Each structure stands twice: as C-alpha cells, then as structure tokens.
Amino acid sequence: MKKYFSLVLFAHSIFALPFAMIGFFLGVTTTDNPFNWLKLVLVLLCMVFARNAAMAFNRYLDRNIDAKNPRTQMRDIPAGKVSASEALTFVIINCILFTVTTFFINSLCFYLSPIALFVVLFYSYTKRFTALCHLVLGLGLSLAPIGAYIAVTGMFNLVPVLYSFAVLFWVSGFDIIYALQDEDFDKGEKLHSIPAALGIKNALNLSVVLHILSATCVIVPIFFSSFSWVYYIGVAFFCTMLIYQHLLVKPTDISKVNRAFATTNGYASVVFAICFLLDAFLRTYYNF
C-alpha cells in the first residue's frame, strides 16, 4: 500500500479534495437535500479512486519520459519500485471502483462517470500534442466541486460551477509554474507545455492571468449566495496565497517552484475550504 501511495502522490489530494467538500456541503446547505454520512463517504471514495487512476495512469504512460528526465528518474516506475503492469492494473481497478461507487450515489453521477474518467485519464496524453495540457489538468480537478454537488442534489447549479472554474484556472496556473522546471527538457523531447511554447516570462504572465480569473471565481459567488465575514476571510487568504506564489517564482529565479507549487497551494485550498465550511455551518445552525 505504501508504494502505491508513493506512486500516486496521495498527499497531493489536498488540492482538489477541499473543493469537493465545498461542493458537497454547498448541496447540503443551500437545498432541501439532507446531510448523509454514507453519501459523504461515497463522494470521498470517488475522489480517491478517480485521482488514483489519473495519477497512476500518468506515471504509467510517462514512464519512458520520466526515465530520461533527471528530475523524475527516481519516480516509482523508472526506479523499479512499481512495475508498469502493476501500475496499469492499479489504474484499471480504481476505474472500476470509481464507476461502481457512482452507481450507489445517484443515476446522474453514474451516467457521467465515463466522461469524468475520460477527462482525468486523457490529460496524460495531452503534453504530446498541445501546450494547453495545463488547462486539461485543471479541467480534471475542476470536476471535484460540481461532481460532489451533483452527488448530493442530482442536478447542476451556477455556484458550484463557479467553484469548478476557480479550480480550473487555479490548477492550470500553478501547473504552468510547476512546468517551468522542465522547459529545456520539454523542448528537447518535443513535448508541449506553456513554458516550452512561450518561455518562462510569458508563461508566468499567463499564470498570473489564470490566477486572477480563479480569484474572480471565488469572489463572484458572494453575489449569488449569502455569506458571512468568515467566507470573506477565506477568499482573502486564497487570493493572498495566489499572489504569494508569484512573488516566490520569478523569471530569473525558479528555485522556489516546489514551495510555490505544493506548500502554498495546499494551504490555499485547505484554509479556503475550512472558512467556507465554517461559514456554512454557522449560518445554517446558528443564523450567523
């Protein structure tokens, strides 16, 4: 189990999982649908299974590329910790578990499950033919809030879609920052990425634009739902973390990319989600 957690970088679930909780409790607190522990567990399982499948498939498909890249040579498959066949088997098992789990949530989630799997798995191919691969990754993670909302309500709604767009732009922006490390390697291997296509400076500028759009998408729900100052604190912190990571990484110095990528964005999602959930709890049960 430990080696598979290493294969899929389980700790990185911290990016999308908090937004899944936002989508879930948005469905509970703004509609007539009651809180259900079983449904919450099923949503969490879907998150785990989908992310396991996506990450393991990425490692499986990129195993030869990772073996050439000095930065990724010690990843589990190139390093021999997990075989390619084991990784592929792990992908298939998690895809099946994901689909079966959606069946027990509601019919809409079940019918949409193949589309969700296609999006999160398809990302691994995109760097081979388009620099927009970062946006596809963002799209995959953006399914978390709207998917969790649908699990509760069985329908779409504007506000969870706004949070999905927030995730899409946020993840796309910080993935561009992360890809700065491989600009030269990607060019040499004819792989596609924004840094390889535009250069470091322009890539960072585009990342800024995407993060401005992400910040906008967490602010706009204020005009469609009632929030207290607790939510405003979450928005302020999230936006501050977006700004902070751009202060860490400059065109002339990308040595702090990992700090900007993992630590800053991890805090951003967790604190924002905590503020959202606390706000929803106080308003729902204490008329805060």
Secondary structure, DSSP 4 states (H G I P E B T S, - for coil): -HHHHHHTTGGGGGTTHHHHHHHHHHHHHSSSPPP-HHHHHHHHHHHHHHHHHHHHHHHHHTHHHHHH-TTTTTSTTTTTSS-HHHHHHHHHHHHHHHHHHHHTT-HHHHHHHHHHHHHHHHHHHHTTT-TTHHHHHHHHHHHHHHHHHHHHHSS--HHHHHHHHHHHHHHHHHHHHHHGGGHHHHHHTT---HHHHH-HHHHHHHHHHHHHHHHHHHHGGGGTS---HHHHHHHHHHHHHHHHHHHH-BTTB-TTHHIIIIIIHHHHHHHHHHHHHHHHHHHHHH--
